[in-house]
Amino acid sequence: MVGAIGLHMIAGDLEVIGGPLVLGAIDAAVVYLLSMHSSTEDEKVA
């Protein structure tokens, strides 16, 4: 997503940056939530 945003900025396509920004934010949120979920499961096993 960072590469897509950078490429659009270099090409001057600033009106299409919204899509990669939204998808990147969703991806980051999913990774964060999954890491929180797995860390709580590790604590339950210990």
N, CA, C, O and CB atoms as a CASP TS submission, in Angstrom:
PFRMAT TS
TARGET T0000
AUTHOR 0000-0000-0000
METHOD Language model
MODEL 1
PARENT N/A
ATOM      1  N   MET     1       0.819  -1.180   0.000  1.00  0.00           N
ATOM      2  CA  MET     1       0.000   0.000   0.000  1.00  0.00           C
ATOM      3  C   MET     1       0.872   1.257   0.000  1.00  0.00           C
ATOM      4  O   MET     1       0.538   2.246  -0.652  1.00  0.00           O
ATOM      5  CB  MET     1      -0.937  -0.009   1.200  1.00  0.00           C
ATOM      6  N   VAL     2       1.979   1.218   0.724  1.00  0.00           N
ATOM      7  CA  VAL     2       2.863   2.384   0.754  1.00  0.00           C
ATOM      8  C   VAL     2       3.439   2.626  -0.640  1.00  0.00           C
ATOM      9  O   VAL     2       3.565   3.772  -1.071  1.00  0.00           O
ATOM     10  CB  VAL     2       4.003   2.187   1.791  1.00  0.00           C
ATOM     11  N   GLY     3       3.787   1.559  -1.336  1.00  0.00           N
ATOM     12  CA  GLY     3       4.298   1.700  -2.697  1.00  0.00           C
ATOM     13  C   GLY     3       3.267   2.263  -3.650  1.00  0.00           C
ATOM     14  O   GLY     3       3.593   3.076  -4.515  1.00  0.00           O
ATOM     15  N   ALA     4       2.029   1.837  -3.499  1.00  0.00           N
ATOM     16  CA  ALA     4       0.960   2.354  -4.362  1.00  0.00           C
ATOM     17  C   ALA     4       0.742   3.839  -4.115  1.00  0.00           C
ATOM     18  O   ALA     4       0.574   4.611  -5.060  1.00  0.00           O
ATOM     19  CB  ALA     4      -0.350   1.580  -4.126  1.00  0.00           C
ATOM     20  N   ILE     5       0.743   4.237  -2.858  1.00  0.00           N
ATOM     21  CA  ILE     5       0.567   5.654  -2.537  1.00  0.00           C
ATOM     22  C   ILE     5       1.733   6.468  -3.092  1.00  0.00           C
ATOM     23  O   ILE     5       1.531   7.526  -3.689  1.00  0.00           O
ATOM     24  CB  ILE     5       0.445   5.857  -1.009  1.00  0.00           C
ATOM     25  N   GLY     6       2.944   5.975  -2.892  1.00  0.00           N
ATOM     26  CA  GLY     6       4.123   6.684  -3.409  1.00  0.00           C
ATOM     27  C   GLY     6       4.105   6.805  -4.919  1.00  0.00           C
ATOM     28  O   GLY     6       4.440   7.859  -5.460  1.00  0.00           O
ATOM     29  N   LEU     7       3.718   5.744  -5.606  1.00  0.00           N
ATOM     30  CA  LEU     7       3.674   5.784  -7.072  1.00  0.00           C
ATOM     31  C   LEU     7       2.634   6.782  -7.563  1.00  0.00           C
ATOM     32  O   LEU     7       2.885   7.518  -8.517  1.00  0.00           O
ATOM     33  CB  LEU     7       3.369   4.391  -7.636  1.00  0.00           C
ATOM     34  N   HIS     8       1.478   6.813  -6.924  1.00  0.00           N
ATOM     35  CA  HIS     8       0.451   7.778  -7.313  1.00  0.00           C
ATOM     36  C   HIS     8       0.898   9.208  -7.037  1.00  0.00           C
ATOM     37  O   HIS     8       0.589  10.113  -7.811  1.00  0.00           O
ATOM     38  CB  HIS     8      -0.854   7.489  -6.578  1.00  0.00           C
ATOM     39  N   MET     9       1.623   9.418  -5.942  1.00  0.00           N
ATOM     40  CA  MET     9       2.109  10.762  -5.645  1.00  0.00           C
ATOM     41  C   MET     9       3.141  11.208  -6.668  1.00  0.00           C
ATOM     42  O   MET     9       3.131  12.359  -7.104  1.00  0.00           O
ATOM     43  CB  MET     9       2.705  10.816  -4.241  1.00  0.00           C
ATOM     44  N   ILE    10       4.033  10.297  -7.051  1.00  0.00           N
ATOM     45  CA  ILE    10       5.054  10.633  -8.047  1.00  0.00           C
ATOM     46  C   ILE    10       4.412  10.927  -9.399  1.00  0.00           C
ATOM     47  O   ILE    10       4.835  11.839 -10.110  1.00  0.00           O
ATOM     48  CB  ILE    10       6.075   9.489  -8.182  1.00  0.00           C
ATOM     49  N   ALA    11       3.380  10.142  -9.753  1.00  0.00           N
ATOM     50  CA  ALA    11       2.713  10.319 -11.040  1.00  0.00           C
ATOM     51  C   ALA    11       1.762  11.519 -11.038  1.00  0.00           C
ATOM     52  O   ALA    11       1.289  11.929 -12.098  1.00  0.00           O
ATOM     53  CB  ALA    11       1.948   9.056 -11.404  1.00  0.00           C
ATOM     54  N   GLY    12       1.481  12.076  -9.880  1.00  0.00           N
ATOM     55  CA  GLY    12       0.594  13.225  -9.802  1.00  0.00           C
ATOM     56  C   GLY    12      -0.876  12.862  -9.753  1.00  0.00           C
ATOM     57  O   GLY    12      -1.730  13.725  -9.959  1.00  0.00           O
ATOM     58  N   ASP    13      -1.192  11.598  -9.485  1.00  0.00           N
ATOM     59  CA  ASP    13      -2.581  11.135  -9.403  1.00  0.00           C
ATOM     60  C   ASP    13      -3.067  11.231  -7.962  1.00  0.00           C
ATOM     61  O   ASP    13      -3.360  10.213  -7.335  1.00  0.00           O
ATOM     62  CB  ASP    13      -2.713   9.677  -9.928  1.00  0.00           C
ATOM     63  N   LEU    14      -3.152  12.427  -7.445  1.00  0.00           N
ATOM     64  CA  LEU    14      -3.499  12.607  -6.035  1.00  0.00           C
ATOM     65  C   LEU    14      -4.952  12.272  -5.736  1.00  0.00           C
ATOM     66  O   LEU    14      -5.288  11.977  -4.589  1.00  0.00           O
ATOM     67  CB  LEU    14      -3.217  14.024  -5.615  1.00  0.00           C
ATOM     68  N   GLU    15      -5.823  12.310  -6.745  1.00  0.00           N
ATOM     69  CA  GLU    15      -7.241  12.032  -6.492  1.00  0.00           C
ATOM     70  C   GLU    15      -7.513  10.548  -6.261  1.00  0.00           C
ATOM     71  O   GLU    15      -8.596  10.202  -5.788  1.00  0.00           O
ATOM     72  CB  GLU    15      -8.081  12.526  -7.654  1.00  0.00           C
ATOM     73  N   VAL    16      -6.577   9.664  -6.576  1.00  0.00           N
ATOM     74  CA  VAL    16      -6.811   8.227  -6.396  1.00  0.00           C
ATOM     75  C   VAL    16      -6.057   7.654  -5.192  1.00  0.00           C
ATOM     76  O   VAL    16      -6.007   6.436  -5.026  1.00  0.00           O
ATOM     77  CB  VAL    16      -6.404   7.476  -7.653  1.00  0.00           C
ATOM     78  N   ILE    17      -5.477   8.502  -4.362  1.00  0.00           N
ATOM     79  CA  ILE    17      -4.730   8.027  -3.195  1.00  0.00           C
ATOM     80  C   ILE    17      -5.675   7.519  -2.105  1.00  0.00           C
ATOM     81  O   ILE    17      -5.255   6.741  -1.248  1.00  0.00           O
ATOM     82  CB  ILE    17      -3.838   9.149  -2.639  1.00  0.00           C
ATOM     83  N   GLY    18      -6.932   7.937  -2.119  1.00  0.00           N
ATOM     84  CA  GLY    18      -7.885   7.556  -1.084  1.00  0.00           C
ATOM     85  C   GLY    18      -8.057   6.050  -0.959  1.00  0.00           C
ATOM     86  O   GLY    18      -8.125   5.525   0.153  1.00  0.00           O
ATOM     87  N   GLY    19      -8.128   5.353  -2.079  1.00  0.00           N
ATOM     88  CA  GLY    19      -8.304   3.901  -2.054  1.00  0.00           C
ATOM     89  C   GLY    19      -7.184   3.184  -1.332  1.00  0.00           C
ATOM     90  O   GLY    19      -7.446   2.427  -0.397  1.00  0.00           O
ATOM     91  N   PRO    20      -5.938   3.399  -1.740  1.00  0.00           N
ATOM     92  CA  PRO    20      -4.837   2.746  -1.025  1.00  0.00           C
ATOM     93  C   PRO    20      -4.726   3.157   0.441  1.00  0.00           C
ATOM     94  O   PRO    20      -4.328   2.350   1.281  1.00  0.00           O
ATOM     95  CB  PRO    20      -3.541   3.047  -1.717  1.00  0.00           C
ATOM     96  N   LEU    21      -5.077   4.411   0.756  1.00  0.00           N
ATOM     97  CA  LEU    21      -5.035   4.837   2.157  1.00  0.00           C
ATOM     98  C   LEU    21      -6.061   4.078   2.997  1.00  0.00           C
ATOM     99  O   LEU    21      -5.754   3.622   4.099  1.00  0.00           O
ATOM    100  CB  LEU    21      -5.285   6.345   2.261  1.00  0.00           C
ATOM    101  N   VAL    22      -7.265   3.949   2.478  1.00  0.00           N
ATOM    102  CA  VAL    22      -8.317   3.239   3.217  1.00  0.00           C
ATOM    103  C   VAL    22      -7.966   1.760   3.363  1.00  0.00           C
ATOM    104  O   VAL    22      -8.083   1.195   4.451  1.00  0.00           O
ATOM    105  CB  VAL    22      -9.682   3.394   2.507  1.00  0.00           C
ATOM    106  N   LEU    23      -7.540   1.140   2.274  1.00  0.00           N
ATOM    107  CA  LEU    23      -7.194  -0.283   2.333  1.00  0.00           C
ATOM    108  C   LEU    23      -5.984  -0.524   3.239  1.00  0.00           C
ATOM    109  O   LEU    23      -5.939  -1.523   3.957  1.00  0.00           O
ATOM    110  CB  LEU    23      -6.907  -0.820   0.920  1.00  0.00           C
ATOM    111  N   GLY    24      -5.017   0.372   3.212  1.00  0.00           N
ATOM    112  CA  GLY    24      -3.867   0.249   4.094  1.00  0.00           C
ATOM    113  C   GLY    24      -4.255   0.369   5.554  1.00  0.00           C
ATOM    114  O   GLY    24      -3.727  -0.349   6.402  1.00  0.00           O
ATOM    115  N   ALA    25      -5.181   1.281   5.851  1.00  0.00           N
ATOM    116  CA  ALA    25      -5.652   1.432   7.232  1.00  0.00           C
ATOM    117  C   ALA    25      -6.405   0.189   7.690  1.00  0.00           C
ATOM    118  O   ALA    25      -6.250  -0.248   8.830  1.00  0.00           O
ATOM    119  CB  ALA    25      -6.553   2.671   7.362  1.00  0.00           C
ATOM    120  N   ILE    26      -7.218  -0.379   6.807  1.00  0.00           N
ATOM    121  CA  ILE    26      -7.947  -1.611   7.149  1.00  0.00           C
ATOM    122  C   ILE    26      -6.963  -2.752   7.385  1.00  0.00           C
ATOM    123  O   ILE    26      -7.110  -3.516   8.339  1.00  0.00           O
ATOM    124  CB  ILE    26      -8.952  -1.989   6.025  1.00  0.00           C
ATOM    125  N   ASP    27      -5.959  -2.865   6.513  1.00  0.00           N
ATOM    126  CA  ASP    27      -4.937  -3.906   6.679  1.00  0.00           C
ATOM    127  C   ASP    27      -4.209  -3.761   8.011  1.00  0.00           C
ATOM    128  O   ASP    27      -3.997  -4.745   8.720  1.00  0.00           O
ATOM    129  CB  ASP    27      -3.928  -3.853   5.525  1.00  0.00           C
ATOM    130  N   ALA    28      -3.829  -2.530   8.348  1.00  0.00           N
ATOM    131  CA  ALA    28      -3.118  -2.293   9.605  1.00  0.00           C
ATOM    132  C   ALA    28      -3.999  -2.637  10.803  1.00  0.00           C
ATOM    133  O   ALA    28      -3.518  -3.194  11.790  1.00  0.00           O
ATOM    134  CB  ALA    28      -2.656  -0.831   9.692  1.00  0.00           C
ATOM    135  N   ALA    29      -5.281  -2.309  10.719  1.00  0.00           N
ATOM    136  CA  ALA    29      -6.198  -2.614  11.824  1.00  0.00           C
ATOM    137  C   ALA    29      -6.365  -4.119  12.002  1.00  0.00           C
ATOM    138  O   ALA    29      -6.401  -4.610  13.130  1.00  0.00           O
ATOM    139  CB  ALA    29      -7.565  -1.961  11.581  1.00  0.00           C
ATOM    140  N   VAL    30      -6.467  -4.849  10.902  1.00  0.00           N
ATOM    141  CA  VAL    30      -6.623  -6.305  10.975  1.00  0.00           C
ATOM    142  C   VAL    30      -5.373  -6.939  11.579  1.00  0.00           C
ATOM    143  O   VAL    30      -5.475  -7.818  12.436  1.00  0.00           O
ATOM    144  CB  VAL    30      -6.901  -6.898   9.570  1.00  0.00           C
ATOM    145  N   VAL    31      -4.212  -6.505  11.145  1.00  0.00           N
ATOM    146  CA  VAL    31      -2.970  -7.054  11.692  1.00  0.00           C
ATOM    147  C   VAL    31      -2.862  -6.755  13.176  1.00  0.00           C
ATOM    148  O   VAL    31      -2.459  -7.617  13.958  1.00  0.00           O
ATOM    149  CB  VAL    31      -1.752  -6.488  10.949  1.00  0.00           C
ATOM    150  N   TYR    32      -3.220  -5.541  13.570  1.00  0.00           N
ATOM    151  CA  TYR    32      -3.171  -5.169  14.989  1.00  0.00           C
ATOM    152  C   TYR    32      -4.130  -6.021  15.805  1.00  0.00           C
ATOM    153  O   TYR    32      -3.761  -6.543  16.857  1.00  0.00           O
ATOM    154  CB  TYR    32      -3.505  -3.681  15.171  1.00  0.00           C
ATOM    155  N   LEU    33      -5.356  -6.160  15.325  1.00  0.00           N
ATOM    156  CA  LEU    33      -6.347  -6.939  16.072  1.00  0.00           C
ATOM    157  C   LEU    33      -5.960  -8.416  16.151  1.00  0.00           C
ATOM    158  O   LEU    33      -6.163  -9.050  17.186  1.00  0.00           O
ATOM    159  CB  LEU    33      -7.725  -6.797  15.425  1.00  0.00           C
ATOM    160  N   LEU    34      -5.416  -8.961  15.086  1.00  0.00           N
ATOM    161  CA  LEU    34      -4.981 -10.351  15.117  1.00  0.00           C
ATOM    162  C   LEU    34      -3.801 -10.547  16.066  1.00  0.00           C
ATOM    163  O   LEU    34      -3.712 -11.575  16.738  1.00  0.00           O
ATOM    164  CB  LEU    34      -4.605 -10.816  13.715  1.00  0.00           C
ATOM    165  N   SER    35      -2.902  -9.576  16.127  1.00  0.00           N
ATOM    166  CA  SER    35      -1.774  -9.701  17.044  1.00  0.00           C
ATOM    167  C   SER    35      -2.247  -9.599  18.490  1.00  0.00           C
ATOM    168  O   SER    35      -1.703 -10.275  19.364  1.00  0.00           O
ATOM    169  CB  SER    35      -0.717  -8.624  16.752  1.00  0.00           C
ATOM    170  N   MET    36      -3.247  -8.768  18.753  1.00  0.00           N
ATOM    171  CA  MET    36      -3.811  -8.672  20.101  1.00  0.00           C
ATOM    172  C   MET    36      -4.489  -9.992  20.478  1.00  0.00           C
ATOM    173  O   MET    36      -4.359 -10.460  21.609  1.00  0.00           O
ATOM    174  CB  MET    36      -4.823  -7.494  20.191  1.00  0.00           C
ATOM    175  N   HIS    37      -5.208 -10.583  19.531  1.00  0.00           N
ATOM    176  CA  HIS    37      -5.921 -11.836  19.786  1.00  0.00           C
ATOM    177  C   HIS    37      -4.940 -12.967  20.065  1.00  0.00           C
ATOM    178  O   HIS    37      -5.159 -13.762  20.980  1.00  0.00           O
ATOM    179  CB  HIS    37      -6.820 -12.196  18.594  1.00  0.00           C
ATOM    180  N   SER    38      -3.865 -13.050  19.292  1.00  0.00           N
ATOM    181  CA  SER    38      -2.920 -14.148  19.484  1.00  0.00           C
ATOM    182  C   SER    38      -2.139 -13.975  20.779  1.00  0.00           C
ATOM    183  O   SER    38      -1.775 -14.967  21.411  1.00  0.00           O
ATOM    184  CB  SER    38      -1.957 -14.238  18.298  1.00  0.00           C
ATOM    185  N   SER    39      -1.872 -12.729  21.189  1.00  0.00           N
ATOM    186  CA  SER    39      -1.132 -12.532  22.437  1.00  0.00           C
ATOM    187  C   SER    39      -1.983 -12.897  23.643  1.00  0.00           C
ATOM    188  O   SER    39      -1.450 -13.381  24.642  1.00  0.00           O
ATOM    189  CB  SER    39      -0.656 -11.082  22.553  1.00  0.00           C
ATOM    190  N   THR    40      -3.293 -12.679  23.576  1.00  0.00           N
ATOM    191  CA  THR    40      -4.150 -13.069  24.694  1.00  0.00           C
ATOM    192  C   THR    40      -4.305 -14.571  24.755  1.00  0.00           C
ATOM    193  O   THR    40      -4.432 -15.129  25.845  1.00  0.00           O
ATOM    194  CB  THR    40      -5.519 -12.408  24.581  1.00  0.00           C
ATOM    195  N   GLU    41      -4.299 -15.248  23.604  1.00  0.00           N
ATOM    196  CA  GLU    41      -4.384 -16.714  23.616  1.00  0.00           C
ATOM    197  C   GLU    41      -3.104 -17.316  24.190  1.00  0.00           C
ATOM    198  O   GLU    41      -3.152 -18.333  24.881  1.00  0.00           O
ATOM    199  CB  GLU    41      -4.638 -17.258  22.189  1.00  0.00           C
ATOM    200  N   ASP    42      -1.958 -16.690  23.906  1.00  0.00           N
ATOM    201  CA  ASP    42      -0.693 -17.192  24.450  1.00  0.00           C
ATOM    202  C   ASP    42      -0.690 -17.096  25.968  1.00  0.00           C
ATOM    203  O   ASP    42      -0.157 -17.979  26.642  1.00  0.00           O
ATOM    204  CB  ASP    42       0.498 -16.411  23.866  1.00  0.00           C
ATOM    205  N   GLU    43      -1.274 -16.043  26.513  1.00  0.00           N
ATOM    206  CA  GLU    43      -1.322 -15.887  27.954  1.00  0.00           C
ATOM    207  C   GLU    43      -2.237 -16.943  28.587  1.00  0.00           C
ATOM    208  O   GLU    43      -1.970 -17.394  29.701  1.00  0.00           O
ATOM    209  CB  GLU    43      -1.799 -14.475  28.318  1.00  0.00           C
ATOM    210  N   LYS    44      -3.299 -17.338  27.903  1.00  0.00           N
ATOM    211  CA  LYS    44      -4.212 -18.340  28.445  1.00  0.00           C
ATOM    212  C   LYS    44      -3.543 -19.710  28.533  1.00  0.00           C
ATOM    213  O   LYS    44      -3.801 -20.478  29.460  1.00  0.00           O
ATOM    214  CB  LYS    44      -5.473 -18.427  27.587  1.00  0.00           C
ATOM    215  N   VAL    45      -2.674 -20.010  27.550  1.00  0.00           N
ATOM    216  CA  VAL    45      -2.017 -21.318  27.506  1.00  0.00           C
ATOM    217  C   VAL    45      -0.982 -21.425  28.611  1.00  0.00           C
ATOM    218  O   VAL    45      -0.806 -22.498  29.187  1.00  0.00           O
ATOM    219  CB  VAL    45      -1.359 -21.554  26.135  1.00  0.00           C
ATOM    220  N   ALA    46      -0.293 -20.333  28.916  1.00  0.00           N
ATOM    221  CA  ALA    46       0.805 -20.350  29.893  1.00  0.00           C
ATOM    222  C   ALA    46       0.360 -20.565  31.285  1.00  0.00           C
ATOM    223  O   ALA    46       1.184 -20.600  32.199  1.00  0.00           O
ATOM    224  CB  ALA    46       1.561 -19.100  29.836  1.00  0.00           C
TER
END
